């Protein structure tokens, strides 16, 4: 968690949630897998629908100010 905070500028609470999501990836939903893949790749491309907008907002909070970029499609 501390490494994620240092790398991205995320606060400790979202960094903790990020760590849990990353560890439980095998049991995750499609959206969570997309979120984690985007975090690992350095860029999340979220769908332009309502679920995608929610995912993009969550990603911005989890990724922090210096973390992976978030792009909303459409």
N, C-alpha and C positions, 0 to 999 in steps of 0.2 A: 504494500500500500504506500509506504513512504516513497518508494521509487516513482510511483505514478504521480504522486503529489509534486515531487521535484521536477519530473519531466513535463507535466502538463499544466501545473498551476491550479489543479483542482483542489478543492478544500478536502479535509480528511473524511467527511461524511460521504460525499459522492465517490471518493477514491476507495473507500471500504466497500461500497455497493459494487463498484467496478470489479474489485478483486473477487467478490463472491460470484458475480456473473461469469467471470472468466474461469473460475474453478468448476462451476457447475454446467459448463457448456454442453456436455454430452446429454444432459436432460432438458435443455433449453428449448424455447419456442423458436419459430422461424425468425421472429423479430429480434429476439435476443441474440441469435446466431449472427444476424446481419449487423447488429450493434457491435458485438465483440470483433467480428471480422473487420469492420470499419475502423475500430480502435487499433487493432493490430496493424492494419495496412496504412494508417495515417489519414484516411479519408472515408467518410460514410456518405453514401449516396442514398438518401431516403426517398421512398416513393412519394408522389405528390398527393396521395389521398389522406384522409383524416388520421389513419393509423401511422402513416409515414410522418405526418407533421408532429404527432405525439412522440414518435421515435426520435425525430430530429431534436426536439426540445430536450428530451431526456439525455441524448447524446451530448448536447452542448453543455449541460450541467456536469455530466460525468467526465467529459474530456478536458474541461478546464480551459482557461484562456490561452494557453500555449500548446494545447493538445491537438489531436487530429482535427481536420476540418470537417464540416458538416455541410452537405449540399442537398437541397430539397429539389427533387425533379418536378418538372411540369409546372 
